Amino acid sequence: GVFPEAEQDPVIQVAGVVLRQGEREPFLRTVFTLLPCAPILGSQVLSFQRERDLLQVGGG
């Protein structure tokens, strides 16, 4: 494989799972996507039109 190049290979998804210490099940599952996608059971899906916006989520 080849490492992705930023100019040619956009980030299309970033996912995060948050667990409380000592618990087995996550209380938050979020998927950030470039362009819309199908719903993902048990997850919050946030879609963005631009890669830049997807990568800046939470950065203010």
PAFI-640530 format. One line per field, with one value per atom (N, C-alpha, C): atom name; x, y, z. Coordinates in steps of 0.001 Angstrom, whole numbers, m for minus. Example, Ala and Ser with C-alpha at 12.3 -4.5 7.8 and 13.67 -1.06 7.14 Angstrom:
BEGIN
atome = [N  CA  C  N  CA  C]
east = [13190  12300  13200  12850  13670  12900]
north = [m5690  m4500  m3300  m2250  m1060  30]
up = [7800  7800  7800  7080  7140  7870]
//
This chain:
BEGIN
atome = [N  CA  C  N  CA  C  N  CA  C  N  CA  C  N  CA  C  N  CA  C  N  CA  C  N  CA  C  N  CA  C  N  CA  C  N  CA  C  N  CA  C  N  CA  C  N  CA  C  N  CA  C  N  CA  C  N  CA  C  N  CA  C  N  CA  C  N  CA  C  N  CA  C  N  CA  C  N  CA  C  N  CA  C  N  CA  C  N  CA  C  N  CA  C  N  CA  C  N  CA  C  N  CA  C  N  CA  C  N  CA  C  N  CA  C  N  CA  C  N  CA  C  N  CA  C  N  CA  C  N  CA  C  N  CA  C  N  CA  C  N  CA  C  N  CA  C  N  CA  C  N  CA  C  N  CA  C  N  CA  C  N  CA  C  N  CA  C  N  CA  C  N  CA  C  N  CA  C  N  CA  C  N  CA  C  N  CA  C  N  CA  C  N  CA  C  N  CA  C  N  CA  C  N  CA  C  N  CA  C]
east = [800  0  847  194  839  128  897  295  m481  m1710  m2518  m1833  m2022  m1485  m2616  m2404  m3457  m4024  m3206  m3671  m4580  m4471  m5212  m6220  m6028  m6858  m7541  m8767  m9434  m9837  m9926  m10489  m11986  m12567  m14000  m14801  m14156  m14857  m13894  m14430  m13737  m14792  m14465  m15435  m14845  m15723  m15284  m16282  m15756  m16572  m16102  m17053  m16705  m17258  m16370  m16742  m16499  m17357  m17092  m16228  m15247  m14343  m15128  m14825  m15472  m16733  m17244  m18441  m18049  m18884  m18578  m19128  m20210  m20864  m20581  m20312  m20106  m21403  m21272  m22464  m22573  m21550  m21595  m20827  m21477  m20841  m21154  m20128  m20326  m19464  m20046  m19324  m19435  m18304  m18243  m17930  m18756  m18556  m18446  m17692  m17633  m18766  m19731  m20954  m21859  m23131  m24077  m23800  m24231  m24143  m25408  m25568  m26718  m26626  m27762  m27735  m26913  m26290  m25511  m26165  m26714  m27471  m26664  m27249  m26608  m25595  m25466  m24474  m25118  m24546  m24911  m24028  m24625  m23866  m23950  m22795  m22723  m22017  m22686  m22139  m21711  m20659  m20105  m19872  m20009  m19815  m18341  m17540  m16116  m15242  m14145  m13201  m12695  m12445  m11946  m12895  m14201  m15186  m15235  m15156  m15153  m13983  m12818  m11616  m11548  m12345  m12315  m13415  m14177  m15253  m14670  m15280  m14837  m13614  m13026  m11837  m12135  m13427  m13827  m13604]
north = [m1184  0  1253  2310  3615  4539  5332  6284  7330  7673  8649  10012  10661  12001  13009  14040  15012  15673  15876  16551  15660  14346  13424  12558  12346  11426  12163  12663  13408  12505  13101  12402  12323  11125  10996  10641  10085  9780  9831  10329  10274  9814  8825  8313  8354  8549  8567  7850  7173  6468  6925  7290  7764  6788  6341  5437  6131  5849  6282  5207  5650  4703  3699  2429  1367  817  1476  987  244  m705  m1532  m958  m225  288  1778  2196  3627  4407  5660  6492  7472  7531  8422  7795  7747  7280  8322  8896  9930  9629  9825  9664  10978  11515  12731  12290  12690  12237  13404  13163  14095  13696  14558  14322  13349  13355  12514  11018  10258  8800  8216  6937  6253  6337  6278  6264  5079  5274  4218  3945  2775  2404  2658  3396  3660  4781  5476  6547  7841  8922  10240  10477  10817  11057  12537  13174  14580  14657  15242  15308  16727  16825  18113  18117  19276  19413  19547  20079  20289  19551  18985  18284  19218  20445  21429  21565  21645  21782  20529  19362  18100  18071  18479  18401  19492  20545  21639  21545  20485  20332  20436  21276  21434  22311  22726  23565  25040  25395  26786  27540]
up = [0  0  0  m344  m401  581  1311  2240  1449  1875  1136  1036  m96  m314  m178  624  922  m330  m1340  m2551  m3390  m3228  m4082  m3334  m2053  m1284  m132  m346  721  1885  3058  4210  3963  4025  3762  5003  6037  7284  8458  9570  10852  11849  12660  13626  15028  15995  17383  18272  19278  20261  21635  22495  23834  24869  25746  26838  28169  29129  30500  31153  31920  32553  33395  33194  33942  33295  32272  31593  30323  29939  28770  27471  27562  26360  26181  24959  24713  24902  25349  25468  24310  23471  22318  21163  20012  18771  17712  17130  16119  14907  13727  12468  11705  11315  10501  9078  8115  6741  5772  4719  3604  2669  2535  1769  2530  2229  2967  2802  3798  3717  4336  4215  4806  6327  7009  8471  8993  10139  10779  12126  12280  13468  14743  15668  16950  16935  15811  15702  15233  15677  15164  13945  12814  11591  11247  11110  10723  9373  8383  7027  6684  5893  5488  3984  3382  1943  1571  2496  2200  3215  2739  3609  4706  4354  5318  6509  6232  7307  8177  7556  8300  9286  8835  9665  10726  10582  11549  12598  12611  13588  14993  15789  17167  17328  16232  16324  16452  16371  16539  15315]
//
